[in-house]
Amino acid sequence: MLFTLLTLLAILFGVVPIIWLPIILVLELGMANIFLSGYRGKEICSAQLFEGFNKKFFRNAGGMGWRALWLLLWGIIPIVGVIKYYSYRFVPYIMLACPDISATEALKKSMVQTNGFKGKMFLADLIIIGAVIVLTVIFYLIMMIQIPFVAIIGAVLFAIYYLVLVALLPLVVGTLEAVYYDKVSTENPLD
């Protein structure tokens, strides 16, 4: 939630993208650090979110920006954009693990490391998206039942579900991404 709050504040007070975009990109790198530490059972703290600001801010912002630019460009062709999204998925983790690596080298290493795992990651993400869609439809259909008491209960359940979804989905997705990285980096380590 701190990440979301800081992102909104950066956009609100940053006014122009040249100010708020690097801040958000470095915060994203910090979130990757938090998810990986949490998955590995290490103690996490809010200071980890700001670690990218202390150590080589311009390198971190540039690396994450370089990734975002290529994802934007590849996104013009949707299927290729999805493939490249999974190819570049480990860039934040590689930049954290190798503090002296350049942005272009981080992209290359991410492509090599994700080779053979993109389909598995896509399938896992697809299962999460499918579960969210199915649960949303079920709660919506319950809410639409025209029996007054059932409709009220359905509306309350849908509101609770939506709040839980908004709160927990980023945590689930972030942790799953850290799990992917940890698993893939042990099976397909970098040089």
C-alpha positions in Angstrom: 0.0 0.0 0.0 2.9 2.3 0.6 4.1 1.7 -2.9 0.6 2.7 -4.3 0.5 5.8 -2.0 4.0 6.9 -3.0 3.2 6.3 -6.7 0.1 8.5 -6.5 1.9 11.2 -4.6 4.7 11.2 -7.2 2.2 11.6 -10.0 0.3 14.3 -8.1 3.3 16.4 -7.1 5.7 15.4 -9.9 3.4 17.2 -12.4 5.5 16.1 -15.5 6.5 12.6 -16.4 10.2 13.4 -16.4 9.9 13.8 -12.6 7.4 11.2 -11.5 8.2 8.4 -14.0 11.8 7.7 -12.7 10.5 7.8 -9.1 7.8 5.2 -9.9 10.3 3.0 -11.8 12.8 2.9 -8.9 9.9 2.2 -6.4 9.0 -0.7 -8.6 12.5 -2.0 -8.2 12.2 -1.6 -4.5 9.0 -3.6 -4.5 10.7 -6.5 -6.3 13.3 -6.4 -3.6 10.6 -6.6 -0.9 8.8 -9.5 -2.6 12.0 -11.5 -3.1 13.1 -10.9 0.5 9.7 -11.9 1.8 9.6 -15.0 -0.3 13.0 -16.1 0.9 11.9 -15.7 4.5 14.1 -12.7 5.3 12.9 -9.8 7.4 11.3 -7.0 5.3 11.0 -3.3 6.1 9.8 -0.2 4.3 13.4 1.0 3.9 13.8 -1.7 1.2 11.3 0.1 -1.0 13.7 3.1 -1.1 16.9 1.1 -1.6 17.0 2.0 -5.3 17.2 5.7 -4.4 20.3 5.2 -2.2 22.3 3.1 -4.6 22.7 4.4 -8.2 19.4 6.1 -8.7 20.0 7.1 -12.3 21.2 3.6 -13.2 18.1 2.0 -11.6 15.7 4.5 -13.1 17.4 4.1 -16.5 17.4 0.4 -16.4 13.7 0.1 -15.4 12.9 2.9 -17.9 14.8 1.0 -20.7 12.7 -2.1 -19.9 9.5 0.0 -19.9 10.4 1.6 -23.2 11.0 -1.8 -24.9 7.8 -3.2 -23.4 6.0 -0.2 -24.8 7.5 -0.6 -28.3 7.0 -4.4 -28.4 3.4 -3.9 -27.1 2.5 -2.4 -30.5 2.3 -6.1 -31.7 0.2 -7.6 -28.9 1.4 -11.2 -29.1 5.1 -10.2 -29.3 4.5 -7.7 -26.5 3.2 -10.5 -24.2 6.2 -12.7 -25.0 8.6 -9.8 -24.4 6.9 -9.0 -21.1 7.8 -12.5 -19.9 11.3 -12.2 -21.4 12.0 -9.0 -19.5 10.2 -10.0 -16.3 13.4 -10.6 -14.3 15.1 -7.2 -15.1 14.4 -5.7 -11.6 15.8 -8.8 -9.9 18.9 -9.0 -12.1 19.5 -5.3 -11.5 19.3 -5.9 -7.7 21.5 -9.0 -7.9 24.2 -7.4 -10.1 24.6 -3.7 -9.1 27.2 -3.1 -11.8 25.3 -4.4 -14.8 24.0 -2.0 -17.4 20.3 -1.7 -18.5 20.9 -3.4 -21.8 22.8 -6.2 -20.3 20.0 -6.7 -17.7 17.5 -7.1 -20.5 19.7 -9.6 -22.3 20.3 -11.6 -19.2 16.6 -11.7 -18.4 15.9 -13.0 -21.9 18.4 -15.7 -21.5 17.3 -16.6 -18.0 13.6 -16.8 -18.9 14.2 -18.9 -21.9 12.1 -22.1 -21.5 10.1 -20.7 -18.7 7.9 -18.0 -20.3 5.1 -20.5 -21.1 5.0 -21.7 -17.5 4.9 -18.2 -16.1 2.1 -17.2 -18.6 0.0 -20.3 -17.6 0.4 -19.5 -13.9 -0.7 -15.9 -14.5 -3.6 -17.1 -16.7 -4.8 -19.3 -13.9 -4.8 -16.3 -11.5 -6.7 -14.1 -14.0 -9.2 -16.9 -14.7 -9.8 -17.3 -11.0 -10.4 -13.6 -10.5 -12.8 -13.5 -13.5 -14.8 -16.6 -12.3 -15.1 -15.2 -8.7 -16.1 -11.8 -10.0 -18.8 -13.3 -12.2 -20.1 -15.5 -9.3 -20.3 -12.6 -6.9 -21.9 -10.4 -9.5 -24.6 -13.0 -10.3 -25.4 -13.5 -6.6 -25.7 -9.7 -6.3 -28.1 -9.7 -9.3 -30.6 -12.1 -7.7 -33.8 -10.2 -7.2 -34.7 -11.6 -3.8 -34.1 -8.6 -1.5 -32.2 -10.3 1.3 -30.0 -12.3 -1.1 -29.3 -9.2 -3.2 -28.1 -7.3 -0.1 -25.9 -10.1 1.1 -24.6 -10.5 -2.5 -23.8 -6.8 -2.7 -22.0 -6.9 0.7 -20.0 -10.0 -0.3 -19.1 -8.4 -3.7 -17.9 -5.2 -1.9 -15.8 -7.3 0.5 -14.5 -9.4 -2.4 -13.5 -6.3 -4.3 -11.7 -4.7 -1.4 -9.8 -8.0 -0.7 -9.0 -8.3 -4.4 -7.6 -4.8 -4.6 -5.6 -5.3 -1.4 -4.3 -8.8 -2.0 -3.9 -9.2 -5.8 -0.8 -7.1 -6.0 0.7 -9.0 -3.1 -0.1 -12.4 -4.8 1.2 -11.3 -8.2 4.4 -9.7 -6.7 5.1 -12.8 -4.6 4.5 -15.1 -7.5 6.9 -13.1 -9.6 9.6 -13.5 -6.9 8.9 -17.2 -6.8 9.4 -17.4 -10.6 12.7 -15.6 -10.3 13.9 -17.7 -7.4 13.0 -20.9 -9.1 14.3 -20.0 -12.5 17.5 -18.5 -11.2 18.3 -21.8 -9.4 17.5 -23.9 -12.5 18.9 -21.5 -15.1 21.6 -19.3 -13.2 23.3 -16.3 -14.7 27.0 -16.5 -15.6 
